Amino acid sequence: MVCLPTSVCSETIEESLPAFTQSTATASLTLESAINAMLENDPQIQSNVENIKQAEADLISAGLLPNPIVSTSVSLMPLTQPFTVNRQGGPPQTDVAVSFPLDWFLFGKRATQIVFAQKNIDVVTAGYADFIRQRIASTVATFYDVLEAVAILELAKEDLQNLSEVETITSNRVKLGGVGSVELDKVQLSILTSRREVRMRELALQNAYSHLSTFLGTEESKLIKIAGDLTVKLPVKPISVETAFALAHDNRPDLLALQRQVAQMNALVAVEQAKAYPQVTSHLGYTRQFQEKAIGFPDANAWGGGLDVSIPLFDRNQGNIAKTQSAKMQSELDLKAKQIALSDEINQAVQTYQNAYQILTNDDPGQLDAARNVRDKIRTAYELGGKTLMEVLDAQRTYRETYRLHIAARSGYWHALYALNAAVGTAILQ
């Protein structure tokens, strides 16, 4: 079973991946193991994990208390000559003070920053889940592209084999004088075209493998061996657009990310509003006065304290508050736009699946067998002299086109099914 989760399926990621990471050259890659390998090895996913770590680091920073500041100074030192009792001055003194800001606590500045950082983690996590959703959908689509390319290549090879057999039959008939050599030339021209088709399909398959390898985090596409086919045992009935949209509303992580972003912008507004409050810093200091030499009195120790408060008379952070309020409105509009776009996306995904389902269910499985039987019978009759070469080549072409439609119908079904799963954000069809 392939999951298209709102968040990463941890049990899936933690499974060992022998089909890819340990012995890719000898083991076959199923759809599930391809998804597991992508989740484990894709560097883009690993890069997105770092976004979460960075958001968590921001939360740590937001929760840290400000550092106290220690300041020292000496003052009233003699400039040109020493201070004495007869020539008094100063007295010189040494000051040591410790200051510590209080506004982070008094006005909730630190608390609002913590809330914002927590909201940011929520947004980044939802964004990561949506990236996983998209990468899984792309991996599944590419996997079925490979299966389709394999099937088309097998068809091209079968077509070449059949034409080679027709060439043998024609060559025998030419030797017996049943047909002219021009018919042998016609068959050989068809074989040349078929060989060109095989080479084109081999290149298409290699390109599909190469594309799949980018999701698996490897450059060795030649080592990948796919296990699976396009067989559809029991097509799943389509769901309604309303059902799909309701599921998407509950499961789509990108929609959740935008909803969380609105909450994050609300928290950011609170952060900027808290910054408008005064800056408050407390001071506690110690002073040593050296009086004995300067004025004839004993040296003295003293202490002092103070409080610095800024007066937000002009700068009350008006610009940043207005900017964040605008960003909040922007996030709400982005959420509304996403909901509108999601409705269209779901509608298209449902219609595409309904169409693929109808094509598959209306596709008579007997058509392919009938086309094969007609081809074989006409070829047998041609060998006995009862049919013309044109009839043989026409039957071969009909079989080939019927088979291509057969492959396209099944590939289209799987692509549409998993695209609908990705659109709603969960595996509703399997």
C-alpha positions as CSV (number, residue, x, y, z in Angstrom):
1,M,0.0,0.0,0.0
2,V,1.3,3.4,-0.9
3,C,0.6,6.3,1.5
4,L,0.2,9.9,0.5
5,P,0.4,11.4,4.0
6,T,-0.2,14.8,5.4
7,S,3.0,14.3,7.3
8,V,5.8,11.8,6.7
9,C,5.0,8.2,7.5
10,S,7.7,7.6,10.1
11,E,7.2,3.9,10.1
12,T,7.8,3.9,6.4
13,I,10.9,5.9,6.6
14,E,12.4,3.8,9.4
15,E,12.1,0.6,7.4
16,S,15.3,-0.9,6.0
17,L,15.6,-0.3,2.2
18,P,17.4,-3.4,0.9
19,A,15.8,-3.0,-2.5
20,F,17.6,0.2,-3.1
21,T,20.2,1.3,-0.6
22,Q,21.8,-2.1,0.0
23,S,21.7,-4.0,-3.3
24,T,20.0,-2.0,-6.0
25,A,21.9,-3.9,-8.7
26,T,20.3,-7.2,-7.8
27,A,17.0,-6.4,-6.2
28,S,13.9,-5.1,-7.9
29,L,12.4,-1.7,-7.0
30,T,8.7,-1.8,-6.2
31,L,6.6,1.3,-5.9
32,E,6.7,1.3,-2.1
33,S,10.4,0.7,-2.0
34,A,10.9,3.5,-4.5
35,I,8.9,5.9,-2.3
36,N,10.9,4.7,0.8
37,A,14.2,5.2,-1.0
38,M,13.1,8.7,-2.1
39,L,12.2,9.6,1.5
40,E,15.5,8.3,2.7
41,N,17.9,9.5,0.1
42,D,16.4,12.5,-1.7
43,P,18.8,15.5,-0.9
44,Q,16.0,18.0,-1.4
45,I,14.0,16.3,1.4
46,Q,17.1,16.3,3.6
47,S,17.5,20.0,2.8
48,N,13.9,20.7,3.8
49,V,14.5,19.0,7.1
50,E,17.1,21.6,7.9
51,N,14.4,24.3,7.6
52,I,12.6,22.7,10.5
53,K,15.9,22.5,12.5
54,Q,16.5,26.2,11.8
55,A,13.0,27.1,12.9
56,E,13.6,25.1,16.1
57,A,16.8,27.0,16.6
58,D,14.9,30.3,16.3
59,L,12.6,29.1,19.1
60,I,15.6,28.5,21.3
61,S,16.9,32.0,20.5
62,A,13.5,33.5,21.3
63,G,13.4,31.9,24.7
64,L,16.9,33.0,25.8
65,L,17.1,35.6,28.5
66,P,19.1,38.8,27.7
67,N,22.6,38.9,28.9
68,P,23.6,41.3,31.8
69,I,26.1,44.0,31.0
70,V,29.0,44.6,33.2
71,S,30.7,48.1,32.9
72,T,33.8,49.4,34.7
73,S,35.3,52.8,34.7
74,V,37.8,55.1,36.5
75,S,37.1,58.8,36.8
76,L,38.4,62.0,38.4
77,M,42.0,61.0,37.8
78,P,44.6,63.8,38.0
79,L,45.6,65.1,34.7
80,T,48.7,67.3,35.1
81,Q,49.8,66.8,38.8
82,P,48.8,64.5,41.7
83,F,46.0,65.4,44.1
84,T,47.2,66.2,47.6
85,V,45.6,67.6,50.8
86,N,47.1,71.0,50.0
87,R,46.1,70.7,46.3
88,Q,42.9,68.8,46.5
89,G,41.0,67.2,43.6
90,G,38.9,64.4,42.7
91,P,38.9,62.2,44.6
92,P,39.6,59.5,42.0
93,Q,37.1,56.6,42.0
94,T,36.5,53.3,40.4
95,D,33.0,52.2,39.4
96,V,31.8,48.7,38.6
97,A,28.1,48.4,37.5
98,V,25.8,45.6,36.3
99,S,22.9,46.4,34.1
100,F,20.0,44.1,33.1
101,P,17.0,44.9,30.9
102,L,13.6,44.3,32.3
103,D,11.2,45.3,29.5
104,W,11.3,41.7,28.0
105,F,9.5,40.6,31.1
106,L,7.5,43.7,32.1
107,F,5.8,44.1,28.6
108,G,5.8,40.5,27.4
109,K,8.3,41.0,24.6
110,R,10.0,37.7,25.1
111,A,6.7,35.9,25.4
112,T,5.4,37.2,22.1
113,Q,8.7,36.2,20.4
114,I,8.4,32.7,21.7
115,V,4.8,32.4,20.5
116,F,5.9,33.7,17.0
117,A,8.8,31.2,16.9
118,Q,6.4,28.4,17.8
119,K,4.0,29.4,15.0
120,N,6.9,29.5,12.6
121,I,7.8,25.9,13.4
122,D,4.1,25.0,12.7
123,V,4.3,26.7,9.3
124,V,7.6,25.2,8.3
125,T,6.5,21.7,9.4
126,A,3.3,22.0,7.3
127,G,5.4,23.2,4.4
128,Y,7.7,20.3,4.8
129,A,4.8,17.9,4.8
130,D,3.5,19.5,1.6
131,F,6.9,19.1,0.0
132,I,6.8,15.4,0.9
133,R,3.4,15.2,-0.7
134,Q,4.6,16.6,-3.9
135,R,7.8,14.5,-4.0
136,I,5.8,11.3,-3.4
137,A,3.3,12.3,-6.2
138,S,6.2,13.0,-8.6
139,T,8.0,9.7,-7.6
140,V,4.8,7.7,-8.2
141,A,4.1,9.4,-11.6
142,T,7.7,8.8,-12.7
143,F,7.6,5.2,-11.5
144,Y,4.5,4.6,-13.8
145,D,6.2,6.5,-16.6
146,V,9.0,3.9,-16.4
147,L,6.4,1.0,-16.4
148,E,4.7,2.6,-19.4
149,A,8.0,3.0,-21.2
150,V,8.9,-0.6,-20.5
151,A,5.5,-1.8,-21.9
152,I,5.9,0.4,-25.0
153,L,9.5,-1.0,-25.5
154,E,8.2,-4.6,-25.2
155,L,5.5,-3.8,-27.8
156,A,8.1,-2.3,-30.2
157,K,10.3,-5.4,-29.8
158,E,7.3,-7.7,-30.3
159,D,6.4,-5.7,-33.4
160,L,10.0,-6.1,-34.7
161,Q,9.9,-9.8,-34.0
162,N,6.6,-10.2,-35.9
163,L,7.9,-8.3,-38.9
164,S,11.0,-10.5,-38.9
165,E,8.8,-13.5,-39.1
166,V,6.8,-12.0,-41.9
167,E,10.2,-11.3,-43.6
168,T,11.1,-15.0,-43.4
169,I,7.7,-16.0,-44.8
170,T,8.0,-13.5,-47.6
171,S,11.5,-14.6,-48.4
172,N,10.4,-18.2,-48.7
173,R,7.5,-17.2,-51.0
174,V,9.9,-15.1,-53.2
175,K,12.1,-18.2,-53.5
176,L,9.1,-20.3,-54.5
177,G,8.0,-17.6,-57.0
178,G,4.7,-17.0,-55.1
179,V,5.4,-13.2,-54.8
180,G,7.8,-10.7,-56.3
181,S,10.9,-9.4,-54.6
182,V,9.2,-6.0,-54.2
183,E,7.2,-7.4,-51.4
184,L,10.3,-8.5,-49.6
185,D,11.6,-4.9,-50.0
186,K,8.4,-3.6,-48.5
187,V,8.8,-5.8,-45.4
188,Q,12.4,-4.8,-45.0
189,L,11.5,-1.2,-45.1
190,S,8.9,-1.9,-42.4
191,I,11.6,-3.6,-40.3
192,L,13.9,-0.6,-40.6
193,T,11.1,1.6,-39.3
194,S,10.4,-0.9,-36.5
195,R,14.1,-1.0,-35.5
196,R,14.1,2.8,-35.4
197,E,11.1,2.6,-33.1
198,V,12.8,0.2,-30.8
199,R,15.8,2.5,-30.5
200,M,13.6,5.4,-29.8
201,R,11.7,3.5,-27.1
202,E,15.0,2.3,-25.5
203,L,16.1,5.9,-25.3
204,A,12.7,6.9,-23.8
205,L,13.0,4.2,-21.2
206,Q,16.5,5.3,-20.3
207,N,15.3,8.8,-19.9
208,A,12.5,7.6,-17.6
209,Y,14.9,5.7,-15.5
210,S,17.2,8.7,-15.3
211,H,14.3,10.9,-14.2
212,L,13.3,8.3,-11.5
213,S,16.9,8.2,-10.2
214,T,16.8,11.9,-9.4
215,F,14.0,11.2,-6.9
216,L,15.9,8.3,-5.4
217,G,19.0,10.4,-4.7
218,T,21.3,8.5,-7.1
219,E,23.0,9.0,-10.4
220,E,23.2,5.3,-11.2
221,S,20.0,4.9,-13.2
222,K,21.4,1.9,-15.0
223,L,21.4,0.0,-11.7
224,I,17.6,0.4,-11.1
225,K,15.4,-2.6,-11.9
226,I,11.7,-2.0,-11.7
227,A,9.2,-4.6,-10.4
228,G,5.6,-4.2,-11.4
229,D,3.3,-3.7,-14.3
230,L,0.3,-1.7,-15.5
231,T,-2.3,-4.4,-14.7
232,V,-5.5,-3.1,-13.1
233,K,-7.2,-5.9,-11.3
234,L,-10.2,-4.0,-10.1
235,P,-10.8,-0.3,-11.0
236,V,-11.9,1.9,-8.1
237,K,-15.1,3.8,-8.6
238,P,-14.6,7.6,-8.7
239,I,-15.6,9.9,-5.9
240,S,-17.6,13.1,-6.1
241,V,-15.9,16.5,-6.3
242,E,-17.6,17.5,-3.0
243,T,-16.1,14.5,-1.2
244,A,-12.7,15.1,-2.7
245,F,-12.7,18.8,-1.8
246,A,-13.8,18.1,1.8
247,L,-10.9,15.5,2.1
248,A,-8.5,18.0,0.7
249,H,-9.6,20.7,3.1
250,D,-8.8,18.4,6.0
251,N,-5.6,16.8,4.6
252,R,-3.8,19.2,2.3
253,P,-0.6,20.4,4.1
254,D,-0.1,23.4,1.9
255,L,-3.6,24.6,2.9
256,L,-2.7,23.9,6.6
257,A,0.5,25.8,6.1
258,L,-1.3,28.9,4.9
259,Q,-3.8,28.6,7.8
260,R,-0.9,28.5,10.2
261,Q,0.8,31.4,8.4
262,V,-2.3,33.5,9.3
263,A,-1.8,32.6,12.9
264,Q,1.9,33.3,12.6
265,M,1.2,36.8,11.2
266,N,-1.1,37.5,14.2
267,A,1.8,36.5,16.5
268,L,4.2,38.8,14.5
269,V,1.8,41.7,14.9
270,A,1.9,41.1,18.7
271,V,5.7,41.0,18.6
272,E,5.9,44.4,16.8
273,Q,3.3,45.9,19.1
274,A,5.2,44.8,22.2
275,K,8.3,46.5,20.8
276,A,6.5,49.8,21.0
277,Y,6.7,49.7,24.8
278,P,9.6,51.5,26.5
279,Q,13.0,49.9,27.0
280,V,13.7,49.5,30.7
281,T,17.1,48.7,32.1
282,S,18.1,48.4,35.7
283,H,21.5,49.2,37.2
284,L,23.3,48.1,40.3
285,G,26.8,49.5,40.9
286,Y,29.8,49.6,43.3
287,T,32.1,52.7,43.7
288,R,35.5,52.9,45.4
289,Q,36.7,56.4,46.2
290,F,40.4,57.0,46.8
291,Q,40.1,60.1,49.1
292,E,43.1,59.8,51.5
293,K,45.7,61.3,49.3
294,A,43.4,63.6,47.4
295,I,41.5,65.3,50.2
296,G,42.8,63.7,53.4
297,F,39.7,61.6,54.2
298,P,39.7,57.8,54.5
299,D,39.0,55.9,51.3
300,A,35.3,55.0,51.0
301,N,33.1,52.3,49.4
302,A,29.6,53.1,48.1
303,W,26.9,51.5,46.0
304,G,24.2,52.8,43.8
305,G,21.3,51.7,41.6
306,G,19.2,53.1,38.9
307,L,16.7,52.5,36.2
308,D,16.8,53.7,32.6
309,V,13.5,54.0,30.8
310,S,13.1,55.1,27.2
311,I,10.2,57.5,26.4
312,P,8.4,56.3,23.2
313,L,7.4,59.8,22.2
314,F,8.1,59.7,18.5
315,D,9.2,56.2,17.6
316,R,6.5,53.8,18.7
317,N,7.3,51.2,16.0
318,Q,4.5,52.5,13.9
319,G,6.1,51.4,10.6
320,N,6.8,47.8,11.5
321,I,3.3,47.4,13.1
322,A,1.7,48.7,9.9
323,K,3.9,46.4,7.8
324,T,3.1,43.3,9.8
325,Q,-0.7,44.1,9.8
326,S,-0.4,44.3,6.0
327,A,1.5,41.0,6.0
328,K,-1.3,39.5,8.0
329,M,-3.9,40.7,5.5
330,Q,-1.7,39.4,2.7
331,S,-1.6,35.9,4.4
332,E,-5.4,35.9,4.7
333,L,-5.7,36.7,1.0
334,D,-3.2,34.1,0.1
335,L,-5.3,31.5,2.0
336,K,-8.4,32.6,0.2
337,A,-6.7,32.4,-3.2
338,K,-5.4,28.9,-2.4
339,Q,-8.8,27.7,-1.5
340,I,-10.1,29.0,-4.8
341,A,-7.2,27.4,-6.7
342,L,-7.7,24.2,-4.7
343,S,-11.3,23.9,-5.8
344,D,-10.2,24.0,-9.5
345,E,-7.3,21.6,-8.9
346,I,-9.6,19.1,-7.2
347,N,-12.3,19.4,-9.9
348,Q,-9.7,18.7,-12.6
349,A,-8.2,15.7,-10.7
350,V,-11.6,14.2,-10.2
351,Q,-12.6,14.7,-13.8
352,T,-9.3,13.2,-15.0
353,Y,-9.8,10.2,-12.9
354,Q,-13.4,9.7,-14.0
355,N,-12.3,9.9,-17.6
356,A,-9.5,7.4,-17.0
357,Y,-11.9,5.1,-15.2
358,Q,-14.5,5.3,-18.0
359,I,-11.8,4.6,-20.7
360,L,-10.5,1.6,-18.7
361,T,-13.9,0.1,-17.9
362,N,-15.2,0.6,-21.4
363,D,-12.1,-0.8,-23.0
364,D,-13.1,-4.3,-24.0
365,P,-10.3,-6.6,-22.8
366,G,-11.2,-8.8,-25.7
367,Q,-10.2,-6.2,-28.3
368,L,-6.5,-6.9,-27.8
369,D,-6.9,-10.7,-28.1
370,A,-9.1,-10.1,-31.2
371,A,-6.5,-8.0,-32.8
372,R,-3.8,-10.5,-32.0
373,N,-5.9,-13.4,-33.5
374,V,-6.7,-11.4,-36.6
375,R,-3.0,-10.7,-37.1
376,D,-1.9,-14.3,-36.6
377,K,-4.6,-15.7,-38.8
378,I,-3.9,-13.3,-41.6
379,R,-0.2,-14.0,-41.4
380,T,-0.9,-17.7,-41.6
381,A,-3.1,-17.2,-44.6
382,Y,-0.4,-15.1,-46.2
383,E,2.1,-17.9,-45.7
384,L,-0.3,-20.2,-47.5
385,G,-0.9,-17.6,-50.3
386,G,-4.4,-16.6,-49.2
387,K,-3.7,-13.0,-48.1
388,T,-1.7,-10.1,-49.5
389,L,1.3,-8.5,-47.8
390,M,-0.7,-5.3,-47.4
391,E,-3.3,-7.1,-45.4
392,V,-0.6,-8.6,-43.2
393,L,1.0,-5.2,-42.5
394,D,-2.4,-3.6,-41.9
395,A,-3.3,-6.3,-39.4
396,Q,0.1,-5.8,-37.7
397,R,-0.5,-2.0,-37.5
398,T,-4.0,-2.5,-36.1
399,Y,-2.7,-4.8,-33.4
400,R,0.1,-2.4,-32.6
401,E,-2.2,0.6,-32.2
402,T,-4.7,-1.5,-30.2
403,Y,-1.9,-2.5,-27.9
404,R,-0.7,1.1,-27.5
405,L,-4.2,2.2,-26.5
406,H,-4.3,-0.7,-24.1
407,I,-1.1,0.4,-22.4
408,A,-2.1,4.1,-22.5
409,A,-5.5,3.3,-20.8
410,R,-3.8,1.5,-17.9
411,S,-1.0,4.0,-17.5
412,G,-3.5,6.8,-17.6
413,Y,-5.6,5.1,-14.9
414,W,-2.7,4.8,-12.5
415,H,-1.5,8.3,-13.1
416,A,-4.9,9.7,-12.6
417,L,-5.5,7.6,-9.4
418,Y,-2.4,8.7,-7.7
419,A,-2.7,12.3,-8.9
420,L,-6.2,12.4,-7.3
421,N,-4.7,11.0,-4.1
422,A,-2.0,13.7,-4.1
423,A,-4.6,16.4,-4.8
424,V,-6.7,15.5,-1.7
425,G,-3.6,14.8,0.4
426,T,-4.4,11.3,1.4
427,A,-4.7,7.8,-0.1
428,I,-8.4,7.6,-0.7
429,L,-8.1,5.4,-3.8
430,Q,-5.9,2.3,-3.9
